[in-house]
Amino acid sequence: MSLQPQQHMYQKGVKHLCENGLTQVPNKYILPEPERPGILVDDGCINLPIIDFAQLQGAERPRVLASLSKACQEFGFFQLINHGIGDEVTRKMIDVSKGFFELPFEERQRYMSSDLHAPVRYGTSFNQNNDKIFCWRDFLKLTCHPLQDYSSFWPSSPLHLREAMGVYSKKTQNLYERVMEAILESLGVTNETAIFEQGNQLMMVNWYPTCPQPQLTLGLPPHSDYGLLTLLLQDQVEGLQIQHNGKWVTVKPFPNSFVVNIGDQFEVS
């Protein structure tokens, strides 16, 4: 097989490779040995600080704000529980996401774009236009805010995707605003309405197909999130690692919670 068809094949995504009978990781995805998961990540799991969102709404708010400030400074991450987004909202979002990735490649391909600012974008790896070594993931990225300006661009298949993603987007946008208010209050900042009025909201749905040789590759490379705040819905697979005290450690999943990540824009603002 010539180089050009191989490169074109990789651009179609990991799921497409797996659907065509892949049995071993291609060289395009194999990391140098020092960067492989078994070398990079320490054994065992870390429990992130837990912030109870419900307690932020009552008499316990001062105590929780102090815990929140400490979590942001010492970890840059925390687990948010009792956040008020119901299981049904989350389940429907997950169901339509799975439905999208299970569509025939020809349908998914309609949303592939090299435009990083496209309102909807289906792609693979981390930055497939520049990555020399590809990551073992496909993704669907949706621009969400303001919702009425973008939802009509979203995929119309599977059925109810726009509805389920729209509800989830509104719920998480509201939660983001409340969490941001709490973080800013914990820092002594109380008048930053521009953060809420002028910001953008992106939804990234990552799909990590079963890997035949997981010791050779990563779903995503070490990176930081460039936005203000990330609300990450983690499944029960222990696949999320963070850097803490100079080491990469696996985050212990906590049911019905969001992992909240302080982004680059927040750290420099």
C-alpha positions in Angstrom: 0.0 0.0 0.0 1.4 3.4 -1.0 2.0 6.2 1.6 -0.7 8.5 0.3 -3.6 5.9 0.6 -2.3 5.0 4.0 -2.4 8.6 5.2 -5.9 9.1 3.7 -7.0 6.0 5.6 -5.8 7.3 8.9 -7.6 10.6 8.3 -10.9 8.7 8.3 -10.5 7.9 12.0 -9.8 5.0 14.4 -13.3 3.6 14.2 -13.1 3.3 10.5 -9.9 1.4 10.9 -11.4 -0.9 13.4 -14.5 -1.5 11.2 -12.1 -2.7 8.5 -10.6 -5.5 10.6 -7.7 -3.9 12.3 -5.9 -6.4 14.6 -2.8 -4.4 15.6 -1.9 -0.8 16.1 -0.4 0.8 12.9 3.0 2.5 13.2 1.2 5.9 12.7 -0.2 5.5 16.3 2.8 4.0 18.1 4.4 6.4 20.6 8.2 6.4 21.4 8.8 4.1 24.3 9.3 6.9 27.0 5.9 8.4 26.1 3.9 5.2 26.3 1.2 4.8 29.0 3.1 2.1 31.1 6.1 4.5 31.4 4.3 7.8 31.6 1.6 7.0 34.2 2.1 5.9 37.8 0.3 2.9 39.1 -2.8 3.4 41.2 -5.5 6.0 41.2 -5.9 9.5 42.8 -9.1 10.7 44.4 -9.8 14.3 43.4 -11.2 16.8 45.9 -15.0 16.5 46.0 -17.1 19.7 45.9 -20.8 19.2 46.7 -22.7 21.7 44.5 -25.9 21.4 46.6 -24.0 22.6 49.7 -22.9 25.7 47.8 -26.5 26.8 47.7 -27.0 26.9 51.5 -25.5 27.7 54.9 -22.4 25.6 54.1 -21.4 27.9 51.2 -18.4 29.6 53.0 -16.9 26.3 54.0 -17.4 24.8 50.5 -15.9 28.0 48.9 -12.8 27.5 51.0 -12.5 23.9 49.9 -13.1 25.0 46.3 -10.3 27.6 46.4 -7.9 25.0 47.8 -8.8 22.4 45.2 -8.3 24.9 42.4 -4.9 26.0 43.8 -3.5 22.6 44.7 -5.0 20.4 41.9 -6.6 22.6 39.2 -9.3 19.8 39.2 -12.1 18.7 41.4 -15.1 16.3 41.3 -18.4 18.1 41.3 -21.3 16.1 42.9 -25.0 16.8 43.4 -24.8 19.2 40.4 -28.5 19.0 39.6 -28.3 17.6 36.0 -30.6 14.6 36.0 -29.5 11.1 35.0 -32.1 11.1 32.1 -30.5 14.2 30.6 -27.1 12.7 30.7 -28.3 9.3 29.5 -30.1 10.7 26.4 -26.9 12.7 25.5 -24.8 9.5 25.8 -27.3 7.5 23.8 -27.4 9.9 20.9 -23.6 10.3 21.0 -23.2 6.5 20.7 -25.8 6.5 17.9 -23.8 9.1 16.0 -20.5 7.1 16.1 -22.4 3.9 15.1 -23.6 5.6 11.9 -22.1 4.4 8.6 -18.8 6.1 7.9 -20.3 7.8 4.9 -22.8 9.7 7.2 -20.2 10.6 9.8 -17.8 11.8 7.0 -20.3 14.5 6.0 -19.1 16.4 9.1 -15.4 16.1 8.6 -13.7 19.5 8.1 -10.3 21.0 8.2 -11.9 24.2 9.5 -11.1 24.3 13.2 -13.9 26.9 13.7 -16.7 24.9 11.9 -19.9 24.8 14.0 -19.8 21.0 13.9 -16.8 18.9 13.2 -16.1 15.2 13.1 -12.5 14.3 13.2 -9.8 12.0 14.7 -6.6 12.2 16.8 -5.7 15.5 18.6 -4.9 17.8 15.7 -5.1 15.6 12.6 -3.8 18.3 10.3 -0.4 18.5 12.2 0.0 15.3 14.3 3.0 13.2 13.3 1.8 10.4 15.6 -1.9 10.0 15.8 -4.0 9.6 18.9 -6.4 6.7 19.4 -9.6 8.7 19.4 -12.3 10.1 17.2 -14.4 13.0 18.2 -17.5 15.1 17.5 -17.2 18.8 18.3 -20.2 21.0 18.5 -20.4 24.8 19.0 -23.2 25.4 21.4 -23.4 29.0 22.5 -25.6 30.8 21.7 -27.6 27.7 21.0 -30.1 29.1 18.6 -27.3 30.2 16.3 -25.7 26.7 16.0 -28.0 23.8 16.7 -29.4 23.8 13.2 -25.9 22.9 11.9 -25.6 19.8 14.2 -26.2 16.4 12.7 -29.8 15.4 12.2 -29.0 11.8 12.7 -29.5 9.9 14.8 -33.0 10.9 15.7 -33.3 13.3 18.7 -29.5 14.2 18.6 -30.2 17.9 18.3 -32.8 17.8 21.0 -30.8 15.7 23.5 -27.6 17.7 22.9 -29.5 21.0 23.2 -31.0 20.1 26.6 -27.6 18.9 27.8 -25.9 22.0 26.5 -28.3 24.3 28.3 -28.0 22.4 31.6 -24.2 22.4 31.5 -24.1 26.1 30.5 -26.2 27.0 33.5 -24.0 24.8 35.7 -20.8 26.4 34.3 -22.1 29.8 35.2 -22.9 28.8 38.8 -19.6 27.1 39.2 -17.7 30.1 37.8 -19.5 32.4 40.2 -18.5 30.2 43.1 -14.8 30.0 42.0 -14.6 33.8 41.4 -16.2 34.4 44.8 -13.7 32.1 46.4 -11.0 34.3 44.9 -12.7 37.5 46.1 -14.0 38.5 42.6 -17.7 39.4 42.4 -18.3 41.4 39.2 -17.2 39.5 36.1 -20.4 39.4 34.0 -18.4 39.5 30.8 -17.2 36.0 31.4 -20.8 34.8 31.1 -22.1 37.1 28.4 -19.3 37.0 25.9 -17.9 33.5 26.3 -18.2 30.5 24.0 -19.3 26.9 24.7 -18.0 23.9 23.0 -19.1 20.3 23.5 -16.5 17.6 22.6 -17.7 14.0 22.5 -14.7 11.6 22.4 -14.9 8.1 21.1 -12.2 5.6 22.1 -12.6 2.3 20.2 -11.2 -0.8 21.8 -7.4 -0.8 21.2 -5.7 -4.1 20.3 -2.4 -2.9 21.8 -3.2 -0.2 24.4 0.3 -0.2 25.8 1.6 1.4 22.6 -0.6 4.5 22.2 -2.8 7.1 24.0 -6.3 8.4 23.4 -5.0 11.9 23.9 -1.5 13.3 24.4 -0.5 15.2 27.5 -2.2 18.6 27.2 -3.9 21.5 29.0 -7.4 22.8 28.1 -7.3 26.2 26.5 -10.6 27.5 27.7 -11.8 28.9 31.1 -13.4 25.8 32.5 -14.0 22.2 31.4 -16.9 20.1 32.7 -15.9 16.5 31.9 -18.4 13.7 32.1 -16.1 10.7 32.9 -17.3 7.1 32.4 -16.3 4.3 34.7 -13.3 3.3 32.6 -10.1 4.4 34.4 -8.7 6.2 31.4 -8.3 9.8 32.6 -4.9 10.9 33.9 -3.8 14.3 35.3 -0.5 15.7 36.2 -0.1 16.2 40.0 3.1 16.9 41.9 5.1 16.2 38.8 3.6 12.8 38.1 0.8 11.5 35.8 -1.8 9.7 37.9 -5.1 8.1 37.0 -8.3 9.8 38.3 -10.6 7.5 40.1 -14.1 7.7 38.6 -16.9 9.0 40.8 -20.4 8.1 39.8 -22.8 10.9 38.7 -20.2 13.6 38.9 -18.3 16.0 36.6 -14.5 16.4 36.7 -14.0 20.2 36.6 -10.7 21.3 35.1 -9.4 24.9 35.4 -8.3 25.9 31.9 -5.4 28.0 30.5 -7.5 31.2 30.2 -8.5 31.1 33.8 -4.9 30.6 35.0 -3.6 33.6 33.0 -6.6 35.9 33.7 
